[in-house]
Every structure is written in C-alpha cells, then in structure tokens.
Amino acid sequence: MSILLVVGSANADHVLTFDKLPKAGQTLICQQYRLELGGKGANQAVAAARLRNKGQNISFISSLGDDANASMMRNAWAVDGIDIEGCYQIANQSTGTAMIFVNQQGENSIGVVPGANANLSSEHFQQQRAKFEQANYMLIQLETSLESVQAALQLARQHQCINILNPAPAAVLSKEILSLVDIITPNETEAFALTGVEVIDQLSASKAADYFHQQGIDKVVITLGSKGAYLSDQGKGQIIPAPIVNAIDTVAAGDTFNGALMVALDEGKNLQEAVIFANKASSIAVTRHGAQSSIPYRDQLNN
C-alpha cells in the first residue's frame, strides 16, 4: 500500500454569494449563505482521497478545536476514507474559520481566522513520525505557522519523503524553507510574492520558475487559473492548458489540483501527465459550488 501524507489547515467555511464582490466600505445583501467544510489542508486531503486509486492510503495531520465543527469534520473525513489519527483536537480552542465571498463569475475573496490551526507544531509531527517514515509524498500549505511548515519539510526530507509545497496563502518564505522543497506549486499571485516576477505569460512564468530552480527546487508548477498551468522540470518549461468549462466557483480549485497532482505523481506519472490529470480534476471542481463539496471523485474524471 502506498501512503500519501497531507499536513495543514482545516476550517469551517462561511460562504456568502453576491452578484459582485463588495468594495471597501460597501454593504451588500448576499444572495445565499452556507456552511462548508474547508481549509487548504483538509481540502487537499479530501481531493487526494477522492482521486486516489485503490492502492493509495491518505493520512491527514491537522490541529482542530474542541468544538462541534471539529467533530463534524472528523466524521466527514472518515467517510472519505482518510486516516484521521493525526487530526488533533486542542482544548479551549476553536476550529479555524474562513469567511468566503463569491460573485456570479466564480471569483472569490477570503478571510481566515486560524484558530487551532496555529497550534499545529513539530510535537504533533514527532507523534506521527511513522507516517513520515512510510509516506511516499507529503503535501503541505501555508495556513499553519511557518515554523510548523519548516518542521514538517525537514522531517519529510529526513525520511526521503518527496514533499510538495503549495505556498498558499501568499507569504515570503526564507531560503531555509525553500531549500527543503522538492516540488512547489504557487499560483500567479503567490509566485509574484515569492519571486517579484509578475506572471502574465509563458516568458514571465519561466522567469519565476528560474528563481525557484536557483533555490534548489527542481520541479515547479505555477497554476494559471483557466489558462491551465506552467510546469518547469529542471528548467524545461511548458504551459499545459486546462479544459474549457463554465466556472461558477473557484473555491478549492487549487486544492483539488494539488491533491490530484500528488496522487498522479505517486502513481508514476511524469510531471506533464500529472499536471494534465490535476487540470482535469480542478476543471470539474470550478463547475460546482463549495469547497470539499465541489471536489470530484476519480470515476467522474472519465465522464
């Protein structure tokens, strides 16, 4: 059995839908409200679980509050077949929360309250050390502290577990963190925050990728929304276009992409093949509302 490890955040998402996103100082009446299970880490774990083959096991390490939202999340993840032994509940803490505004074009603005996510630490990773030892791949994001991110990357590197860093939300990362990364998957905004290069076409994407290569990262995938993704494997780059769809909600599209990418790479697909698989999965997610509720199952990619 192949083990894939996801480390990161879990949030209760409060989603408000509008005709157009509110501007600063503006009050708008929303058309719809719903509570969704979210958080980049949890979304990516769910994506990996739903898109995996029968020979892959998904483990998730996260820090939750001691509340009803945490219990609801753990139950839902168990239904998807995720190993939740590493999903800790912290006393006197609330589970992370996100407020998500979505317009009719599927664009969104998101504000996050970390809550218990801020408590995820190297101590939790040491308690789950066996998972790092056994996993082929680890996928992690930036909705927990940078100290926890660095600790997880170090432990993965120590045990020859290939790691994928999705540097979201955008943040400035130290050379120490970047030096530990095997595969990095920023979107255009995150690539600009890390490299100072505004990604607008293949040439600028190549320049941004070169920055990451200079930090020792061999494989770079810059997601480009509806345009697909730019991949650069040891400096050899190309754009892989995404399927053309009618996007209605882009929440969790990037998370779906990352979960799918890890699954495909673990199956032995090369980076180009893995990006094609991930593009297809995320293109389905954007045609549905919600975070985890939008993530497709593997058999739906063939329809």
C-alpha positions as CSV (number, residue, x, y, z in Angstrom):
1,M,0.0,0.0,0.0
2,S,1.2,3.5,-0.9
3,I,0.8,6.1,1.8
4,L,0.3,9.8,0.9
5,L,0.5,12.4,3.7
6,V,-1.2,15.8,3.8
7,V,-0.2,18.3,6.6
8,G,-2.1,21.5,7.2
9,S,-5.2,23.5,8.0
10,A,-8.8,22.8,8.5
11,N,-11.5,25.5,8.5
12,A,-15.2,25.9,8.8
13,D,-16.1,28.0,5.7
14,H,-18.9,30.5,5.9
15,V,-19.7,31.2,2.2
16,L,-21.7,34.3,1.1
17,T,-22.7,34.6,-2.6
18,F,-23.1,38.0,-4.2
19,D,-23.8,39.4,-7.7
20,K,-20.5,41.3,-7.4
21,L,-17.9,41.3,-4.6
22,P,-18.3,44.2,-2.1
23,K,-15.8,47.0,-2.3
24,A,-14.2,48.6,0.7
25,G,-16.8,50.4,2.8
26,Q,-19.7,48.9,0.8
27,T,-22.5,46.8,2.3
28,L,-24.3,44.4,0.0
29,I,-27.1,41.9,0.7
30,C,-25.9,38.4,-0.1
31,Q,-28.0,36.0,-2.2
32,Q,-27.1,32.8,-0.4
33,Y,-25.3,31.6,2.8
34,R,-24.0,28.2,3.5
35,L,-21.6,26.5,5.9
36,E,-18.9,24.3,4.2
37,L,-16.0,22.2,5.4
38,G,-12.8,23.7,4.1
39,G,-9.2,24.7,4.9
40,K,-6.5,24.2,2.3
41,G,-5.0,21.2,4.1
42,A,-8.3,19.5,4.6
43,N,-9.4,20.3,1.0
44,Q,-6.2,18.8,-0.3
45,A,-6.6,15.7,1.8
46,V,-10.2,15.2,0.6
47,A,-9.1,15.7,-3.0
48,A,-6.3,13.1,-2.7
49,A,-8.7,10.7,-1.0
50,R,-11.4,11.0,-3.7
51,L,-9.0,10.9,-6.6
52,R,-6.7,8.1,-5.4
53,N,-6.5,4.6,-6.7
54,K,-7.2,1.6,-4.6
55,G,-3.6,1.1,-3.7
56,Q,-3.2,4.5,-2.0
57,N,-3.9,5.5,1.6
58,I,-4.3,9.1,2.6
59,S,-3.3,10.4,6.1
60,F,-4.0,13.9,7.3
61,I,-2.2,15.7,10.2
62,S,-4.0,18.9,11.5
63,S,-4.9,20.8,14.6
64,L,-8.6,21.3,15.4
65,G,-10.6,23.0,18.1
66,D,-12.6,21.3,20.8
67,D,-16.0,22.1,19.2
68,A,-18.8,20.7,17.1
69,N,-17.1,21.8,13.9
70,A,-14.2,19.6,14.6
71,S,-16.4,16.6,15.3
72,M,-18.3,17.2,12.1
73,M,-15.0,17.4,10.1
74,R,-13.5,14.3,11.5
75,N,-16.7,12.3,10.7
76,A,-16.8,13.6,7.1
77,W,-13.1,12.8,6.5
78,A,-13.6,9.3,7.9
79,V,-16.4,8.8,5.3
80,D,-13.9,9.7,2.6
81,G,-11.6,7.1,4.0
82,I,-8.9,9.5,5.3
83,D,-6.7,8.3,8.2
84,I,-7.5,10.9,10.9
85,E,-5.3,9.6,13.7
86,G,-3.2,12.7,13.3
87,C,-6.1,15.2,13.5
88,Y,-5.7,16.6,17.0
89,Q,-8.3,18.4,19.0
90,I,-7.0,21.2,21.2
91,A,-8.8,22.0,24.4
92,N,-10.2,25.6,24.8
93,Q,-9.5,26.4,21.1
94,S,-11.9,26.9,18.3
95,T,-11.5,25.2,14.9
96,G,-10.2,27.5,12.2
97,T,-12.8,29.7,10.4
98,A,-12.9,31.3,7.0
99,M,-15.3,33.9,5.5
100,I,-15.6,33.5,1.8
101,F,-17.3,36.0,-0.6
102,V,-18.1,34.6,-4.1
103,N,-19.5,36.5,-7.1
104,Q,-21.5,35.3,-10.1
105,Q,-18.3,34.7,-12.1
106,G,-16.9,32.4,-9.5
107,E,-14.3,34.8,-8.2
108,N,-13.8,35.0,-4.5
109,S,-12.3,36.9,-1.6
110,I,-11.4,35.0,1.5
111,G,-10.5,36.0,5.1
112,V,-9.2,33.3,7.5
113,V,-9.2,33.1,11.3
114,P,-6.5,30.4,12.1
115,G,-7.9,29.3,15.4
116,A,-6.5,25.9,16.4
117,N,-4.5,25.7,13.1
118,A,-2.0,28.0,14.9
119,N,-1.3,25.2,17.4
120,L,0.0,22.7,14.8
121,S,3.6,22.0,15.8
122,S,6.6,19.8,15.5
123,E,5.5,17.9,18.5
124,H,2.5,16.7,16.6
125,F,4.7,15.6,13.7
126,Q,7.0,13.7,16.1
127,Q,4.0,11.9,17.4
128,Q,3.1,10.9,13.8
129,R,6.7,10.2,12.8
130,A,5.9,6.8,11.5
131,K,3.7,8.4,8.8
132,F,6.6,10.5,7.6
133,E,8.8,7.4,7.5
134,Q,6.2,5.4,5.5
135,A,4.8,8.1,3.1
136,N,6.0,8.4,-0.5
137,Y,4.8,12.0,-0.7
138,M,3.8,14.8,1.6
139,L,1.7,17.8,0.6
140,I,1.7,21.0,2.8
141,Q,0.5,24.6,2.5
142,L,0.9,27.9,4.5
143,E,-2.3,28.2,6.6
144,T,-0.3,27.0,9.6
145,S,2.7,28.6,11.1
146,L,5.9,28.8,9.1
147,E,7.7,27.1,12.0
148,S,5.4,24.1,11.6
149,V,5.8,24.1,7.8
150,Q,9.6,24.1,8.1
151,A,9.5,21.3,10.7
152,A,7.3,19.1,8.5
153,L,9.5,19.7,5.5
154,Q,12.6,18.8,7.5
155,L,11.0,15.6,8.8
156,A,9.9,14.6,5.3
157,R,13.4,15.3,3.9
158,Q,14.9,13.3,6.7
159,H,12.9,10.3,5.7
160,Q,13.2,10.6,1.9
161,C,9.5,11.5,1.6
162,I,9.1,13.7,-1.5
163,N,7.4,16.9,-0.5
164,I,5.1,19.3,-2.4
165,L,4.7,22.8,-1.0
166,N,1.6,24.8,-2.1
167,P,2.7,28.3,-0.9
168,A,-0.8,29.5,-0.2
169,P,-1.8,31.9,1.0
170,A,1.0,34.1,-0.4
171,A,3.8,34.7,2.0
172,V,7.5,35.5,2.0
173,L,9.5,32.3,2.6
174,S,13.0,32.0,3.9
175,K,15.8,30.4,1.9
176,E,15.9,27.7,4.6
177,I,12.3,26.7,3.8
178,L,12.7,26.9,0.1
179,S,15.9,24.7,0.2
180,L,13.8,21.9,1.7
181,V,11.2,21.9,-1.0
182,D,11.1,19.2,-3.8
183,I,8.1,20.5,-5.8
184,I,6.5,23.9,-5.4
185,T,3.0,24.9,-6.8
186,P,2.2,28.6,-6.5
187,N,-0.5,30.4,-8.4
188,E,0.4,33.7,-10.2
189,T,-0.2,35.8,-7.0
190,E,1.9,33.5,-4.9
191,A,4.7,33.3,-7.5
192,F,4.8,37.1,-7.6
193,A,5.0,37.3,-3.7
194,L,7.9,34.9,-3.7
195,T,9.9,35.9,-6.8
196,G,8.9,39.5,-7.6
197,V,8.0,38.4,-11.1
198,E,4.5,39.2,-12.4
199,V,3.4,36.1,-14.2
200,I,1.4,37.1,-17.3
201,D,2.6,34.8,-20.0
202,Q,5.0,31.8,-20.6
203,L,8.1,34.0,-20.6
204,S,7.4,35.6,-17.2
205,A,6.3,32.2,-15.8
206,S,9.7,30.9,-17.0
207,K,11.5,33.7,-15.1
208,A,9.5,33.0,-12.0
209,A,10.3,29.3,-12.3
210,D,14.0,30.1,-12.7
211,Y,14.0,31.8,-9.3
212,F,12.7,28.6,-7.7
213,H,15.3,26.5,-9.5
214,Q,18.0,28.8,-8.2
215,Q,16.8,27.9,-4.7
216,G,17.3,24.2,-5.4
217,I,13.8,23.3,-6.4
218,D,13.8,21.0,-9.4
219,K,10.1,20.9,-10.2
220,V,7.9,24.0,-10.4
221,V,4.2,24.1,-11.3
222,I,2.6,27.6,-11.5
223,T,-1.1,27.4,-11.7
224,L,-2.7,29.9,-14.1
225,G,-6.4,29.5,-13.5
226,S,-8.5,29.0,-16.6
227,K,-5.3,29.0,-18.7
228,G,-4.0,25.8,-17.1
229,A,-0.6,25.5,-15.5
230,Y,3.1,26.2,-16.4
231,L,5.4,23.4,-15.4
232,S,9.2,23.5,-15.3
233,D,11.1,20.4,-14.7
234,Q,14.8,21.2,-14.1
235,G,14.4,24.3,-16.3
236,K,12.5,22.7,-19.2
237,G,9.1,24.5,-19.2
238,Q,5.8,24.4,-21.0
239,I,2.2,25.5,-20.4
240,I,-0.4,22.7,-20.1
241,P,-3.8,24.2,-21.0
242,A,-6.9,23.4,-18.8
243,P,-10.1,22.1,-20.2
244,I,-12.6,24.9,-21.1
245,V,-15.5,24.9,-18.7
246,N,-18.1,27.3,-17.3
247,A,-16.6,28.2,-13.9
248,I,-19.1,29.2,-11.2
249,D,-17.0,28.9,-8.0
250,T,-13.2,28.7,-7.8
251,V,-13.1,27.9,-4.1
252,A,-10.9,24.7,-3.6
253,A,-9.9,24.6,-7.3
254,G,-6.2,25.0,-6.4
255,D,-6.6,22.5,-3.5
256,T,-8.1,19.9,-5.9
257,F,-5.3,20.5,-8.3
258,N,-2.7,19.9,-5.6
259,G,-4.3,16.8,-4.2
260,A,-4.7,15.4,-7.7
261,L,-1.1,16.2,-8.6
262,M,0.3,14.2,-5.6
263,V,-1.9,11.2,-6.4
264,A,-0.8,11.2,-10.1
265,L,2.9,11.6,-9.3
266,D,2.7,8.7,-6.7
267,E,1.2,6.5,-9.5
268,G,4.3,7.0,-11.5
269,K,3.0,9.7,-13.9
270,N,5.7,12.2,-15.1
271,L,5.1,15.8,-14.2
272,Q,3.4,16.7,-17.5
273,E,1.0,13.7,-17.2
274,A,0.3,14.6,-13.5
275,V,-0.5,18.2,-14.4
276,I,-2.9,17.1,-17.1
277,F,-4.7,14.9,-14.5
278,A,-4.7,17.7,-12.0
279,N,-6.1,20.2,-14.5
280,K,-8.9,17.9,-15.3
281,A,-9.8,17.4,-11.7
282,S,-9.8,21.1,-10.9
283,S,-11.8,22.0,-14.0
284,I,-14.6,19.9,-12.6
285,A,-14.3,21.5,-9.2
286,V,-14.9,25.0,-10.6
287,T,-18.2,24.0,-12.1
288,R,-19.6,23.2,-8.7
289,H,-20.3,25.3,-5.6
290,G,-18.5,24.9,-2.3
291,A,-15.1,23.7,-1.1
292,Q,-15.0,20.0,-0.3
293,S,-18.4,19.5,-1.7
294,S,-17.1,20.6,-5.2
295,I,-14.2,18.1,-5.2
296,P,-14.8,15.3,-7.7
297,Y,-14.3,11.5,-7.3
298,R,-11.9,9.7,-9.6
299,D,-14.6,7.9,-11.7
300,Q,-16.1,11.3,-12.5
301,L,-12.9,12.4,-14.4
302,N,-13.7,9.8,-17.0
303,N,-17.3,11.1,-17.7
